[in-house]
């Protein structure tokens, strides 16, 4: 390795390490701020808090790493250009590509490490993080109910607008969904103005005292045509007590692991296997439902296979003509209407279920592609930051930070927008995951080209010269020339 390569690599590594540590510390503080309500005032020992933070750290890497590469590249090459070190290199016959060669090798290695980290470390940390939060909530029932979101506590989903009191046991704006024992739809809803959470370490009963509320329960009519009216039973109460048995929840070991599989906890091979199973399941469900609907409306495979010339008797145009009594006709109409309503209800319900399953499949695809996007993002940010620093010729923490933040916010916004849109089926998960990379890649190519040819960030002459020539032509045409007498 030549002296120049050692110098460039050392300069870049020092800047990259410094920026990475600072940004990582900032994002850790943001994580602590997001989960401060789950940690503060809950009688958790220091070891549990440290474990909580350690398990949450790896999920920050996909944000910190590309931004660190971008900022370090701009600062490093900006300093070299500002101190005329690039001018000395070019006078010695060393081009920008030659100066970037050793750093390109380092970025390639860093991209491979980022992919390995996203494929191995982050899924394991996500697995541990989610289970650790669940185990803490079970060991500390006071933490089981969070503000502003539904929390699963026993056979109830509980949401509160605000928690107060010394241990967060005073609840305001309580909404409770009671889960049925047969895993059906939630038909019971309890809303209360305020309430109180009473728990004791010596008791396995979590007691909820609700004040000034209403009790709602959906009613399912026997007739399908009445279901569209959505009937329900409503009753008011001044005080209502709910006892939740936590005897099973309190038997918790914080080192015990029991997780449901989610897309964030899987590596590439596991995601591909899961996606294959999910796609087969949804295809089989669609086929089974279509056959069921065909049988319900009386269209069987045998009837579909019968050719027109094989039918002995043509069906009448009006089925009501087969019945003579008006009562029989009315019963036929009621039966047909009931069947149509039931079929439409079944189709709508199945459509919603299939849409939710497709959304879950899209999330798994996004989790798969994101592991590769993280690796490519390091490569992309380097080829944006390095030539940009050489063009603006400014180092330090001033102008480089402005450019880095603007570029990274654009990258992150497009990435988030693409993922949200692809989850809802607005585009393919591949395009949603790679949209930000596809949009910013031309910028990286343009900046590298302009930096290689010693062009500025914007060629103002290309803009001002045509405008100046246009005004010259207008002035010559409409303004008479003044000759000296």
C-alpha positions in Angstrom: 0.0 0.0 0.0 1.4 3.3 -1.1 1.8 6.3 1.2 -1.0 8.2 -0.5 -3.4 5.3 0.1 -2.5 5.0 3.7 -3.0 8.7 4.2 -6.4 8.8 2.5 -7.6 5.6 4.3 -6.4 6.9 7.7 -8.0 10.3 7.2 -11.3 8.7 6.1 -11.4 6.2 8.9 -10.8 8.8 11.6 -13.6 11.0 10.2 -15.9 8.0 9.7 -15.4 6.7 13.2 -15.9 10.1 14.8 -19.1 10.8 12.9 -20.4 7.2 13.4 -20.0 7.4 17.2 -21.6 10.9 17.4 -24.6 9.9 15.3 -25.0 6.5 17.1 -25.1 8.3 20.4 -27.7 10.7 19.1 -30.0 7.9 17.8 -29.5 6.0 21.1 -30.8 9.0 23.0 -33.8 9.1 20.6 -34.5 5.4 21.4 -34.3 6.1 25.1 -36.7 9.0 24.6 -39.2 6.8 22.7 -39.2 4.1 25.3 -38.7 6.3 28.4 -42.2 5.6 29.5 -41.4 1.9 29.7 -38.2 2.3 31.7 -38.7 5.2 34.1 -40.3 4.6 37.5 -40.9 0.9 37.0 -38.5 -0.5 39.6 -36.3 -2.0 36.9 -32.7 -2.8 37.9 -29.7 -1.5 36.0 -29.1 -4.9 34.3 -32.5 -4.9 32.7 -32.2 -1.4 31.5 -28.7 -2.1 29.9 -30.1 -5.2 28.2 -33.0 -3.2 26.9 -30.6 -0.7 25.3 -28.3 -3.3 24.0 -31.1 -5.1 22.2 -32.4 -1.9 20.7 -29.0 -0.7 19.4 -28.6 -2.9 16.2 -31.9 -1.6 14.7 -30.3 1.9 14.6 -27.4 0.8 12.3 -29.4 1.0 9.0 -30.0 4.7 9.7 -26.6 5.6 11.1 -24.3 3.7 8.7 -25.3 5.3 5.4 -25.5 8.8 6.9 -22.0 8.3 8.5 -20.5 7.2 5.1 -22.1 10.2 3.4 -21.0 12.8 6.0 -17.5 11.3 6.3 -17.0 11.3 2.5 -18.1 14.9 2.2 -15.9 16.1 5.1 -12.8 14.1 4.0 -12.8 15.1 0.4 -13.9 18.6 1.2 -10.9 19.0 3.5 -8.6 17.7 0.8 -10.0 20.1 -1.8 -10.0 23.0 0.6 -6.4 22.6 1.6 -5.4 22.2 -2.1 -4.2 18.6 -1.5 -6.2 17.5 -4.5 -4.6 20.2 -6.6 -1.2 18.8 -5.6 -2.3 15.2 -6.5 -3.6 16.3 -9.9 -0.4 18.2 -10.7 1.4 14.9 -9.9 -0.8 13.0 -12.4 -3.1 11.4 -9.8 -6.7 11.5 -10.8 -9.8 11.5 -8.6 -10.5 7.9 -9.4 -7.0 6.9 -8.4 -7.4 8.8 -5.1 -10.7 7.1 -4.4 -9.5 3.6 -5.2 -8.5 2.5 -1.8 -11.6 4.0 -0.3 -13.8 2.2 -2.8 -12.2 -1.1 -1.7 -13.0 -0.2 1.9 -16.6 0.8 1.1 -17.1 -2.6 -0.7 -15.9 -4.4 2.4 -18.1 -2.2 4.6 -21.1 -3.0 2.4 -20.5 -6.7 2.8 -20.2 -6.3 6.6 -23.5 -4.2 6.5 -25.2 -7.0 4.6 -24.0 -9.6 7.1 -25.0 -7.4 10.0 -28.5 -6.9 8.5 -28.9 -10.6 7.8 -27.6 -12.0 11.1 -27.2 -9.5 13.9 -30.3 -7.3 13.4 -32.8 -10.2 13.2 -31.4 -11.8 16.3 -31.4 -8.4 18.1 -35.0 -7.8 17.0 -35.9 -11.2 18.3 -34.4 -10.5 21.7 -35.7 -7.0 21.8 -39.4 -7.9 21.3 -39.3 -10.8 23.7 -37.5 -8.8 26.3 -40.1 -6.0 26.2 -42.8 -8.7 26.4 -41.2 -10.4 29.3 -40.7 -7.1 31.2 -44.4 -6.2 30.7 -45.4 -9.6 32.1 -43.0 -9.4 35.0 -44.2 -5.8 35.8 -48.0 -5.7 35.2 -47.9 -1.9 35.6 -46.0 -1.7 32.3 -48.4 -3.9 30.5 -50.6 -0.9 29.5 -49.0 1.8 27.4 -50.3 5.2 26.5 -51.9 5.8 23.1 -51.9 2.2 21.8 -53.7 -1.1 22.4 -51.9 -3.4 24.8 -52.5 -7.2 25.0 -53.3 -8.1 28.6 -54.8 -11.5 29.1 -58.2 -11.7 27.3 -58.4 -7.9 26.8 -56.9 -5.3 24.5 -56.6 -2.1 26.5 -55.8 1.4 25.3 -55.5 4.5 27.5 -55.1 8.1 26.4 -53.1 9.1 29.5 -51.5 7.5 32.5 -50.7 9.4 35.7 -50.1 8.7 39.4 -46.9 7.5 41.1 -46.8 4.2 39.3 -48.9 5.1 36.3 -52.0 3.4 37.8 -54.4 6.3 37.2 -55.9 5.9 33.7 -57.8 8.5 31.6 -59.7 7.7 28.4 -59.9 3.9 28.6 -61.0 1.7 25.7 -61.1 -2.1 26.1 -61.8 -4.8 23.5 -62.7 -8.1 25.0 -61.2 -11.0 23.1 -63.6 -14.0 22.6 -62.5 -17.5 23.8 -63.0 -19.0 20.3 -60.6 -16.5 18.7 -63.5 -14.9 16.7 -64.2 -11.2 16.1 -64.1 -8.7 19.0 -67.8 -8.0 19.7 -67.5 -6.4 23.2 -66.2 -2.9 23.7 -65.9 -1.0 27.0 -65.2 2.7 27.1 -64.7 4.6 30.4 -63.8 8.2 31.2 -61.2 7.2 33.8 -60.1 4.2 35.8 -57.6 2.9 38.2 -55.1 0.0 37.9 -54.6 -2.0 41.1 -51.9 -4.7 41.3 -49.9 -6.3 44.0 -46.7 -8.4 43.9 -48.4 -10.8 46.3 -51.5 -11.3 44.2 -51.9 -12.7 40.7 -55.0 -10.6 40.0 -54.7 -7.4 38.0 -57.7 -5.3 39.0 -59.2 -2.5 36.7 -61.7 -0.2 38.3 -63.5 1.8 35.6 -65.7 4.9 36.2 -68.4 6.6 34.2 -68.4 4.5 31.0 -70.4 2.5 28.5 -70.6 -1.1 27.6 -71.1 -2.1 23.9 -71.8 -5.5 22.5 -72.4 -6.4 18.8 -75.4 -8.6 18.0 -75.3 -11.0 15.1 -78.8 -11.5 13.6 -79.8 -14.8 12.3 -81.0 -13.2 9.0 -78.2 -12.1 6.7 -80.1 -9.1 5.4 -80.3 -7.7 8.9 -76.5 -7.9 9.5 -75.9 -4.8 7.4 -77.7 -2.8 10.0 -75.0 -3.6 12.5 -77.2 -3.9 15.6 -75.6 -3.7 19.1 -76.5 -3.5 22.8 -75.5 -0.5 24.9 -75.5 0.0 28.6 -74.1 2.6 30.9 -72.3 2.2 34.2 -70.9 4.4 37.0 -68.4 1.8 38.2 -67.2 -1.4 36.6 -64.5 -3.8 37.8 -62.5 -6.2 35.6 -60.3 -8.8 37.2 -57.5 -10.2 35.0 -55.8 -13.4 36.2 -52.0 -12.9 35.7 -51.0 -16.2 37.4 -49.6 -17.5 34.1 -48.1 -14.2 33.0 -46.1 -13.8 36.2 -44.3 -17.0 35.7 -41.7 -15.3 33.6 -38.0 -15.7 33.2 -36.4 -12.7 31.5 -34.0 -15.0 29.8 -36.7 -17.2 28.4 -37.4 -17.0 24.7 -40.7 -17.6 23.0 -41.5 -15.6 19.9 -43.9 -15.6 17.1 -42.2 -15.3 13.8 -42.1 -11.8 12.3 -40.4 -10.4 9.2 -37.9 -8.4 11.2 -36.6 -11.5 13.0 -35.8 -13.6 9.9 -32.7 -13.8 7.7 -32.6 -14.1 3.9 -33.1 -17.9 3.8 -35.8 -17.9 6.4 -37.6 -15.1 4.6 -37.5 -16.9 1.3 -38.9 -20.1 2.9 -41.6 -18.1 4.7 -42.6 -16.2 1.5 -42.9 -19.5 -0.4 -45.2 -20.8 2.2 -47.3 -17.6 2.4 -47.7 -17.4 -1.4 -48.8 -21.0 -1.6 -51.3 -20.6 1.3 -52.9 -17.5 -0.2 -53.2 -19.2 -3.7 -54.8 -22.2 -2.1 -57.2 -20.0 -0.1 -58.2 -18.1 -3.3 -58.8 -21.3 -5.2 -60.8 -22.8 -2.3 -62.9 -19.7 -1.8 -63.7 -19.5 -5.5 -64.9 -23.1 -5.5 -67.0 -22.5 -2.4 -68.7 -19.5 -4.0 -69.4 -21.4 -7.2 -71.0 -24.2 -5.2 -73.0 -21.7 -3.2 -74.5 -20.1 -6.3 -75.0 -23.4 -7.9 -72.2 -23.4 -10.5 -70.4 -26.7 -10.3 -67.5 -28.1 -12.3 -70.0 -30.5 -14.0 -72.2 -27.6 -15.1 -69.3 -25.6 -16.4 -68.1 -28.6 -18.4 -71.4 -29.2 -20.1 -71.4 -27.9 -23.7 -74.4 -25.9 -25.0 -75.4 -28.7 -27.5 -75.5 -31.2 -24.7 -78.3 -29.4 -22.8 -81.6 -31.2 -23.4 -83.9 -28.4 -22.2 -83.2 -24.7 -22.3 -83.8 -22.8 -19.0 -86.7 -20.4 -19.0 -85.9 -16.7 -19.1 -88.1 -16.0 -16.1 -87.8 -18.5 -13.2 -90.9 -17.0 -11.5 -93.0 -18.3 -14.4 -92.4 -21.8 -13.0 -94.5 -20.9 -9.9 -98.2 -20.1 -10.0 -98.8 -18.9 -6.5 -97.7 -15.4 -5.4 -96.7 -16.8 -2.1 -94.2 -19.2 -3.7 -92.8 -16.5 -5.9 -92.4 -14.2 -2.8 -90.5 -17.0 -0.9 -88.3 -17.5 -3.9 -87.4 -13.8 -4.1 -86.7 -13.7 -0.4 -84.5 -16.8 -0.6 -82.6 -15.4 -3.6 -82.1 -12.0 -1.8 -80.9 -13.7 1.3 -78.4 -15.8 -0.7 -77.1 -12.8 -2.5 -76.6 -10.8 0.7 -74.9 -13.7 2.3 -72.6 -14.2 -0.7 -71.7 -10.5 -0.9 -70.9 -10.5 2.9 -68.7 -13.6 2.5 -66.9 -12.0 -0.5 -66.3 -8.7 1.3 -65.0 -10.5 4.5 -62.7 -12.8 2.5 -61.5 -9.9 0.4 -60.4 -8.0 3.5 -58.7 -11.1 4.9 -56.8 -11.7 1.6 -55.8 -8.0 1.5 -54.4 -8.3 5.0 -52.5 -11.4 4.1 -51.1 -9.8 1.0 -50.0 -6.9 3.1 -48.1 -9.3 5.3 -46.5 -10.9 2.3 -45.4 -7.5 1.1 -43.8 -6.7 4.4 -41.8 -9.9 4.2 -40.6 -9.0 0.7 -39.6 -5.5 2.0 -37.7 -7.1 4.9 -35.9 -9.3 2.3 -35.0 -6.5 0.0 -34.0 -4.1 2.8 -31.0 -6.3 3.7 -29.6 -5.7 0.2 -30.6 -2.0 0.2 -28.5 -1.3 3.3 -25.4 -2.7 1.7 -26.0 -0.7 -1.5 -26.8 2.5 0.4 -23.3 2.6 1.8 -21.9 2.3 -1.7 -24.3 4.9 -3.1 -23.7 7.5 -0.3 -19.9 7.3 -0.8 -20.3 8.1 -4.5 -22.5 11.0 -3.7 -20.4 12.3 -0.8 -16.9 11.9 -2.2 -17.4 13.9 -5.4 -19.7 16.4 -3.7 -16.9 17.2 -1.2 -14.4 17.6 -4.0 -16.8 20.0 -5.8 -17.8 22.2 -2.9 -14.3 22.3 -1.4 -15.4 22.8 2.1 -14.5 20.6 5.1 -15.4 20.7 8.8 -18.9 20.6 10.2 -20.5 23.5 8.4 -21.6 23.2 4.8 -21.0 19.4 4.6 -23.5 18.8 7.3 -26.1 20.8 5.4 -25.6 18.8 2.2 -25.5 15.5 4.1 -28.7 16.1 6.0 -30.6 17.3 2.9 -29.5 14.2 0.8 -30.1 11.7 3.6 -33.5 13.2 4.4 -34.4 12.9 0.7 -33.2 9.3 0.7 -35.0 8.4 3.9 -38.3 10.1 2.8 -38.3 8.3 -0.5 -37.5 5.0 1.1 -40.3 5.4 3.7 -42.8 6.5 1.1 -41.9 3.6 -1.2 -42.2 1.0 1.6 -45.6 2.4 2.8 -46.9 2.5 -0.8 -45.8 -1.1 -1.6 -47.3 -2.4 1.7 -50.7 -1.3 0.5 -50.2 -2.7 -3.0 -49.6 0.6 -4.8 -46.4 -0.8 -6.3 -44.3 -3.9 -6.1 -42.2 -4.5 -3.0 -39.1 -4.5 -5.1 -39.7 -1.0 -6.5 -40.8 0.2 -3.0 -37.6 -1.0 -1.4 -35.2 0.2 -4.2 -37.0 3.4 -5.2 -34.7 5.7 -3.2 -31.6 4.0 -4.6 -32.9 4.2 -8.2 -33.7 7.9 -7.8 -30.4 8.9 -6.2 -28.1 6.8 -8.4 -28.2 9.3 -11.3 -27.2 12.0 -8.8 -24.1 9.9 -7.8 -23.2 9.4 -11.5 -23.6 13.1 -12.3 -21.5 14.3 -9.3 -18.8 11.8 -10.0 -18.7 12.9 -13.7 -18.5 16.6 -12.8 -15.9 16.1 -10.1 -13.7 14.0 -12.5 -13.9 16.8 -15.1 -13.2 19.6 -12.6 -16.7 21.1 -13.1 -18.5 23.0 -10.5 -21.7 21.9 -8.8 -23.8 24.1 -11.2 -22.5 25.6 -14.4 -23.9 29.1 -14.1 -22.4 30.1 -17.5 -24.6 27.6 -19.2 -27.7 29.3 -17.7 -26.6 33.0 -17.9 -25.0 33.0 -21.3 -28.1 32.1 -23.4 -30.1 34.7 -21.4 -27.4 37.4 -22.0 -27.4 36.6 -25.8 -31.2 36.8 -25.9 -31.2 40.3 -24.4 -28.4 41.4 -26.8 -30.5 40.3 -29.8 -33.6 42.1 -28.4 -31.7 45.3 -27.7 -30.2 45.4 -31.2 -33.5 44.9 -32.8 -35.7 47.3 -30.9 -33.2 49.9 -29.7 -31.8 52.1 -32.5 -28.0 52.4 -32.6 -26.7 55.8 -31.6 -23.9 56.9 -34.0 -21.7 59.8 -32.9 -22.2 63.0 -34.9 
